[in-house]
Amino acid sequence: MLLADYVHPFVYREGFPHGAPPVDLVLAAGDLPGYYLEFLASTLTVPIVYVHGNHENEYVNEGDGRIPPRGVINAHGRVVEEAGLKIAGWGGAPRYRKDGAGQYSATEGRMGLGMLAWRARRGVDILLTHAPPLGPHAGLDYAHRGCDSISRFIRQRHPRLVVHGHIHEYEGKKQDYTDEESGSKVVNVYGYRLLEL
């Protein structure tokens, strides 16, 4: 199950997962509230792997401050192995506003994704990001542009699947595509999707 950017009413409801097909893994590609991630962890018995988005609203307010959501796996800057798959994660988006939360400079993206590529040197099945790579899924405005460091990671590590969020439906449905150079399938997730590997 793939999720990003939108609390989908089919998922966030009493009785979920009744009526939904069985899943082995949940990948959350950012900008999902912490309460939603914790809801998934409390209703499903499969791993929930996430990265933060550019709004960094994945926290839960409790007591004296914000804490990370419980029962889920933060993959940002890491390679995790869940459901028999190696998943590399990179959250946030390229900086588009001074001092914006959940945003990174070109240097931070290049260095961070370079380190992630080194951690993924033994191979990776999935790259889970919030921002899209360069190419057909890049947004029409500066805040939603593609990230060249993500594209570089894809060229270096050839994941079978790239899952990203950040590109919303107001830009029109962006079809899945296969990156010609790496052979990676690139999926823009908005809301809720099921995908078989």
Beta strands, then each sheet from edge to edge (+ up, - down):
strand 1: 2-4
strand 2: 26-28
strand 3: 48-50
strand 4: 60-62
strand 5: 65-67
strand 6: 73-74
strand 7: 79-82
strand 8: 85-90
strand 9: 93-94
strand 10: 103-104
strand 11: 126-129
strand 12: 161-164
strand 13: 177-178
strand 14: 185-188
strand 15: 191-193
sheet 1: 6+ 3+ 2+ 1+ 15-
sheet 2: 4+ 5-
sheet 3: 7+ 8- 11- 12- 14- 13+
sheet 4: 9+ 10+
end
